[in-house]
Amino acid sequence: MKHLWLLVVLVAVAFAAEDEKADKAKETKENKEANVCELELETGPCRAAFRKYGYSKEKKSCVEFIYGGCSGNGNNFETLEECKKACP
């Protein structure tokens, strides 16, 4: 029974990793099609709470926002400085 449980967990992790790869591929495609600074700030459907920075078209500056951890877009930077460099 332990081995079956371990197998189930490993399969779940593999599917989650594959889903993340698909999300990254989608994000890369979106980024090539549009300037990342023109994209909306996107929290995504996942429930994590990562502090990120993105360009707000309304405020015409980089702002802090909460990223859920998946299915975002390229308007998502680790630091305020990275955002300002990409979206002057």
Contacts in CASP RR format, 6 or more apart in sequence:
PFRMAT RR
TARGET T0000
AUTHOR 0000-0000-0000
METHOD contacts of the structure
MODEL  1
MKHLWLLVVLVAVAFAAEDEKADKAKETKENKEANVCELELETGPCRAAF
RKYGYSKEKKSCVEFIYGGCSGNGNNFETLEECKKACP
19 70 0 8 1.000
20 70 0 8 1.000
23 70 0 8 1.000
23 71 0 8 1.000
23 72 0 8 1.000
26 71 0 8 1.000
27 72 0 8 1.000
27 73 0 8 1.000
27 74 0 8 1.000
30 39 0 8 1.000
30 73 0 8 1.000
30 74 0 8 1.000
31 73 0 8 1.000
31 74 0 8 1.000
36 55 0 8 1.000
36 73 0 8 1.000
36 74 0 8 1.000
36 75 0 8 1.000
36 86 0 8 1.000
36 87 0 8 1.000
37 55 0 8 1.000
37 57 0 8 1.000
37 75 0 8 1.000
37 86 0 8 1.000
37 87 0 8 1.000
38 57 0 8 1.000
39 73 0 8 1.000
39 74 0 8 1.000
39 75 0 8 1.000
40 57 0 8 1.000
40 73 0 8 1.000
40 75 0 8 1.000
41 54 0 8 1.000
41 55 0 8 1.000
41 56 0 8 1.000
41 63 0 8 1.000
41 65 0 8 1.000
41 75 0 8 1.000
42 67 0 8 1.000
42 71 0 8 1.000
42 72 0 8 1.000
42 73 0 8 1.000
42 75 0 8 1.000
42 76 0 8 1.000
43 65 0 8 1.000
43 66 0 8 1.000
43 67 0 8 1.000
43 68 0 8 1.000
43 72 0 8 1.000
44 67 0 8 1.000
44 68 0 8 1.000
44 69 0 8 1.000
44 70 0 8 1.000
44 71 0 8 1.000
44 72 0 8 1.000
45 68 0 8 1.000
45 70 0 8 1.000
45 71 0 8 1.000
46 68 0 8 1.000
46 69 0 8 1.000
46 70 0 8 1.000
46 71 0 8 1.000
47 68 0 8 1.000
48 67 0 8 1.000
48 68 0 8 1.000
48 69 0 8 1.000
49 66 0 8 1.000
49 67 0 8 1.000
49 68 0 8 1.000
50 66 0 8 1.000
50 67 0 8 1.000
50 68 0 8 1.000
50 69 0 8 1.000
51 64 0 8 1.000
51 66 0 8 1.000
51 67 0 8 1.000
52 64 0 8 1.000
52 65 0 8 1.000
52 66 0 8 1.000
52 67 0 8 1.000
52 76 0 8 1.000
52 77 0 8 1.000
52 78 0 8 1.000
53 62 0 8 1.000
53 63 0 8 1.000
53 64 0 8 1.000
53 65 0 8 1.000
53 76 0 8 1.000
53 77 0 8 1.000
53 78 0 8 1.000
53 79 0 8 1.000
53 80 0 8 1.000
53 82 0 8 1.000
53 83 0 8 1.000
54 62 0 8 1.000
54 63 0 8 1.000
54 64 0 8 1.000
54 65 0 8 1.000
54 75 0 8 1.000
54 76 0 8 1.000
54 77 0 8 1.000
54 83 0 8 1.000
54 87 0 8 1.000
55 61 0 8 1.000
55 62 0 8 1.000
55 63 0 8 1.000
55 75 0 8 1.000
55 83 0 8 1.000
55 86 0 8 1.000
55 87 0 8 1.000
56 62 0 8 1.000
56 63 0 8 1.000
62 77 0 8 1.000
62 80 0 8 1.000
62 83 0 8 1.000
62 84 0 8 1.000
62 87 0 8 1.000
64 80 0 8 1.000
67 76 0 8 1.000
77 83 0 8 1.000
77 86 0 8 1.000
END
